């Protein structure tokens, strides 16, 4: 059987309401013989709703002090996250956990490190309400937007009603579902392009599977589909929380620093630390090099450009 043969298993997103959007998207494709499946295309979203969500994602009026937007911590111009160990909370202090990338986030089965939100809408509403994150709760953000005639007109055109919390959350969630990053070389290899990966990258993928990394990092998002205890054999990062939602490894070469506390500054450091903490293995330099090379093939594109890390030293 030819590696990379793709088989359609559902006719679109009709099952999203019952499966959850991440599961519905992931269920569209099955790749035979490999534990990782290629990204599906972004879901079809009405252009007017998409444009509204894009504006809201960059609108500081959604934050308590009107100083930051969603894009402040989830920079769509770079890696969909930031280069900080911890981003800045509304009170000026540090957030408790490292910021996860928003790219491909809709493909996760639960959201944030603790996995406490099971739908993108609930997750988005929680971010808007959380005083450490956006914090414009109790209708504050909606009231601000209602004073903007242009924004009122946009909401009415999309939803046929005045601005309310449900429409605000829906527009933001819909936009974030569109943030899919196709074009990874690994996906091209899965589709049958044997020239898409080098010999070292293929060797790294083979070691990634043989060592057991793939037991947690598999599926369409190369992770994001189960909760796992960290520090199984040796401590890794901060002890809290004990269980974390396994992060996606898509675009991982561009999303340093790593782990829930940002304690791994480079991908090589993260691979070595994970081998010891989760597998009780001291990985050889060759294994580390090969696995890092493989992980680099998971970098996709957004709006035609490769996902990239923020410039060194930048602090948004």
N, C-alpha and C positions, 0 to 999 in steps of 0.2 A: 504493500500500500504506500503510495507516495506521501511523504511527510508534507504537512501543510495543507492537505485537502480540506476545504472548508464546506460545512454543511449548514444550511439554514435550518433553524429549529423553531423559529416563530416568525410571524408575519409583521413584526413591528412592535409597537409599545402598547398594544391593547391590554396586556396583562399588568401594566404598571400599577394600577390601583390596588391589585391584590398581592403582587409580588414585591412591590417597592421598586422605585425607579432603577436603583443600582442592579437589582436582580433581573429586572426586565431587560435592561440593556445587555447585561452579561449573557443572558440566556439566548440572545440572538445567534450566537456563534458557538460551535463546538469544533475544536481542532483535534483531530485524531492523533493519538500517540504522544502528545505532549501535554504536560500539566499546566502550561501557560497558554492562554488563548489571546488572539489579537483584539485590539480595541475595535468596537463597533463605531459606526459614524455617529456624530452628534445627533440627538433627536430633533425632529422637525418642530420648530417653534415659530409662531406667527412673528413676522419681522417687527411689527409695532410693539409687541410685548418684549421681544429681545432688545430693541432699542431703549425701551423704558427701563428694563432691568440693568442695562449697561450704564445708563445715567445714574440710577440709584446706587449702583455698586461704587461709584466714584463721588457720591454726594455726602459732604461732611455734616449736613443737617441731620443725618441719622445718628450722629453721636451726641452724647450728653453735652459736651462743651463745643460742639460744632468745629472741631479741630482735626478730626481724622475721618476717613472713609473706610469702607471694606478694603479698598485697594491700598490703603496705607500699610497694612500688614500682609496683604495678599497681592503683591505687585504683579499684575498681568504683563508688564513689560519685561519681566525677567523670569522668575521661577514659580510664580503664583504663591510665594511665601515671602520671607525676608532672610537676611543673613545674620540675624541676632540669635543668641541663645534664647532670650526671652524678649518678646516685644513689650512695649510700654502700655500699661493699663491707663484707664481714664483718670485715675487719681495720681498719676505720675510715677507710680511704682512699676515693678516688673510683673508681667503675667506669670502664672505658676508653671506653665508648660510651654515648650517650644511650639511655634506656629507650624501647622501642617499646610502643605500646598493645597490650593483650591482646585488646581488642574486635576481633572478626572475624579474629583471627590464624589460625584454622583454615583460612581460605580462601587463605592464602598457600601457594605451592608449596614454599618452603623457609623455614627459621626463623632468626631473629636477623639482624643486619646482614651477617654474613659468609656466610649461607646454608649453613652447614655441616651442618645437621640436616635430613633429608628426611622425617621423620615426626614427628608431634606427640609421640608416646611417647618417641622418642629425644631430642627437644628437652627435654621435661620431665625426663627422667632426667639429662640434662647439667646443667640448672639446679640440680637437687637436689644433684648431686655437686660442682659447681664451688665451690672454696673461697672465691672472691670473691663468689659469689651466695648460695646457701643453705648449702652446705658440710657438710651433715650426712651425709656419705658413709659407706661401709663398714658399713651397717646401723644407724647411730646413730639415725636418725629412726624406723626400724621398731621398734627396741628400746624407744624412748620410748613409742611408741603402744601397744605390746604391754602396757605397764604400766597402761594405762587400760582398765578393764573395759567401759565404755560404748563405747569405740572398737572394742575387740575384737568386741563384739556386733554393731556396725554392719557391720564388714568381713565377719563370718561370715554375716550376713543377705544381703549383696550378692553375695559371692564363694563362700560355702560352705566357707571355709577360714580358717585363722589369717592374721594380717596378714603380708604379705611385700612385697618391693620391687616385684614385677610388679603386684600389686593396687593398691599406693599410686600408682604411676605411671599406671595405667589410670584410676583414679578422678579424679585431677587432670586428665588429658588429656580425659576425657569431659566434665568440668565446663567446661573452657575452650572446648570445642567449642560449648557452649551459649551462649557470650557473643557472640551476633549482635545487631546493632543495626539493626532495620528502621525504616521510617517516614521515611526521608530524602525531602525534597521532590523531589530529583532522580529518585528511584525512582518517585515518583508521576507525574512528568512522563513518564518512560519508559513507564509503563503507560497513557499517553494523557490525563492530566489537564493540559491546556494552561494552566490557571490556576495550576499549582503553582509556576511560575517567573516572575519579573519579566522585563521586556524587557532590563534590564541583565544579569541572570543568564544568560539565553539568549545574549546577545551575548558574555558571558564564556566560555561553553561553546564557542561558535563559534570564538573566538580561541584557546582551549585546543587545539582540534583543528587549526586552520589553521597555528598556529605550530609544531606538532610535539610539544607536551607529551604528547599522547595516545599517541605512539609507545611510551612507557615506562609511562604511567599509564592503563591500560585494563583491560577485563575486569570481573569481578564485584567485585573489591576495589580497582578503580582503581589498580592497581599490585600489587606482591607476587608477580609471576609471572615475573620474570627478574632476572638479575644485570646490572649496568651499571657501567661506569667513570664515576667522577665527575671533574669538572674537565676535560671534553673540550677546551674552548677556553681556559678560564681557571681558576685554582685556586678551589676552593670547600671551605671547612672544612679539617680536618687531612688530610694526604696519605695516612695509613694508616687503613683498608685501601684499596688501589687500586680494587678491585671491591667493590661493596655490593649487597645484594639491594634492589631498588627498593621503597621503602616504600609501603604502601597510603595513599591519600588520603581514605579514608572517615573522617569525624569530624575531618579535619585542622584545621578552624577551632578545635578545642578542645584540640589537642595540642602547643602551643608549649612549649618551644623546638624548633627544627627542625634537621634534618641529623644525621648520625651523631655529630657532636661537639657538638650543641646550639648551634651558633654563630649561628643565625638566630633572633633573639628574637621576631619577629612574622611573620605570614603574608605581609604586604606585603614585608618584607625577604627572605623566602625566595623569593617569586615573582620579584622583581627579580634576586636572585643566581642563581637557576636559569636565567633567560633568558640572562644573560651567560655563565655557566659552561658550560652544556650546549648552548645554541643560538647563542652568539655574537651575541646581540641585546641592545640597550639598549631595554627595553620602555618604551613611553610611559606616563605616569601614568594615562591612560585605560585602556590595556590592563591595567595592574596592578590598577586598581580593578575592572574588569570580571571579570578572572580570579579575584580574591579573592572577589567576590560569588558567582560560580559555585561556588567551592570551599565556600562556606558552605552550599550546598544539599545537600552530602553528609553533613550531620550527621543521625544517626539517633537512636533512642531505646533505652534499656535499662530494662526493667521499667516502661515507661510514661512515663519522664521523658527529656527531651533530654540527650544527652551534653554535658557542660560542662567547662570547664577548672577546675582547682583555684583556690581563692580566692587573689588576689594576695598574695604574701609568704608563703604557707603552705609549710612544709618538713616533710614527713613523715619 
